[in-house]
Amino acid sequence: MISKSDKILFRSTIENSIPINKDKIVLQNLTNKKAFKAYNYITHGSLAGSDIISYAKNSVSPKIIKRMKQGNISHAPILDLHGQTTIEACQSLSEFIHYHQHQKFIHIIHGKGYNSGQDNGILKSQVVSFLRQHPEVLAFNSCPPKDGGTGAVFTLLKQN
């Protein structure tokens, strides 16, 4: 038997609540979430075009890293950053990740920097710096040759 005080407590707790549709909550959270803007820019490239990129937070399974290295990604939206400045690339990355935050993987093509006139590709280095700073990025790895090789990365995003 439920006591009178428990009934009063329950009613007072739910009195001002309204029923929710769980699907609308998910969509609302996705649309209310703002794009990541707290990134830093780099001024010099530190990565050569042939350097293999690999990064993963501790929580990422080695099986997922292996899938990315082998290119065993069934579908991933692609962002091509060729020809963009570091500022434009960061803005593009921010908007792209925000728009595709429901995806597990994304494919980013940054190029190798051979046409940048520098020894090291600044855009490639900026992409790595940006992805390490982004709170929704769990891991990224250079693609196999068929998907862009060291001029592209597969990126694993948090699944909310």
C-alpha positions, -999 to 999 in steps of 0.1 A, spaced: 0 0 0 13 34 -9 12 60 19 -5 93 16 28 112 19 43 92 -10 13 100 -32 16 137 -23 53 136 -30 48 119 -64 20 143 -75 41 174 -65 70 160 -84 52 154 -117 27 183 -113 44 206 -137 59 180 -161 46 174 -196 48 142 -216 77 140 -241 82 123 -274 117 107 -272 123 111 -310 117 149 -307 142 151 -278 169 135 -300 162 159 -329 160 189 -306 194 180 -290 210 177 -324 196 210 -337 203 230 -304 239 218 -302 263 244 -316 291 238 -340 326 236 -324 344 270 -327 370 268 -299 399 256 -321 433 271 -326 451 278 -359 486 267 -366 511 288 -386 536 262 -398 531 227 -412 547 200 -391 536 169 -412 551 158 -445 527 147 -473 538 111 -468 534 110 -430 509 85 -418 484 100 -393 470 80 -364 452 92 -333 428 75 -309 414 82 -274 418 54 -249 382 44 -252 384 34 -289 386 -3 -298 416 -15 -317 392 -32 -341 377 1 -351 412 15 -357 420 -15 -378 388 -10 -398 398 26 -405 434 17 -415 420 -9 -440 393 13 -453 365 -10 -442 340 18 -438 307 12 -455 296 48 -458 312 80 -448 303 115 -459 333 131 -477 347 166 -472 374 178 -497 395 207 -484 417 211 -514 424 247 -522 411 261 -488 431 282 -464 436 270 -428 408 294 -417 384 282 -444 393 246 -437 386 249 -400 352 266 -407 344 238 -432 354 211 -407 334 226 -379 302 229 -401 307 195 -417 312 176 -384 282 195 -369 260 186 -398 272 149 -399 273 144 -361 249 115 -363 273 96 -386 298 72 -371 326 79 -396 335 108 -419 361 110 -446 382 142 -448 405 148 -478 431 174 -469 458 166 -496 495 161 -491 506 197 -494 528 192 -524 514 224 -541 516 246 -510 552 257 -517 563 246 -483 583 215 -471 554 204 -449 517 206 -457 501 232 -435 465 221 -443 473 185 -433 488 197 -401 459 220 -394 434 192 -399 452 170 -374 454 199 -349 417 206 -354 405 170 -350 426 166 -318 408 196 -303 373 187 -314 353 172 -285 332 149 -308 362 133 -324 373 99 -309 399 88 -335 413 94 -370 437 76 -392 452 80 -426 432 63 -453 444 34 -474 457 43 -509 423 36 -526 407 63 -503 433 90 -505 462 75 -486 482 100 -465 462 129 -481 430 119 -463 417 106 -430 389 85 -418 375 101 -386 354 84 -359 328 106 -342 311 101 -308 277 85 -310 253 105 -288 
